[in-house]
Amino acid sequence: MNTRGGIRPPLRGLDNAVWHRSSYSAGNGACVEVARTEGAVAVRDSKDTGRPALAFSPQGWRAFLRAAGADRPHRS
């Protein structure tokens, strides 16, 4: 399986996954949902949950979160 750059091919078979949406979601549908699976972190569009999810390796997901939060002020 190609995991170049910490990104894996889309996952299928996530019917039993427990999906989490950000508490900061405004309820307008412009959001993603995240689920932990064995060996991967799955991400899907909350507006179209029937489409395949993207999967990141745990290391790739942590790197993404660090990069996404790099320009945001952090709360103490």
Secondary structure, 3 states (H helix, E strand, C coil): CCCHHHEEEEECCCCCCCCEECCCCCCCCCCEEEEEECCEEEEEECCCCCCCEEEECHHHHHHHHHHHHCCCCCCC
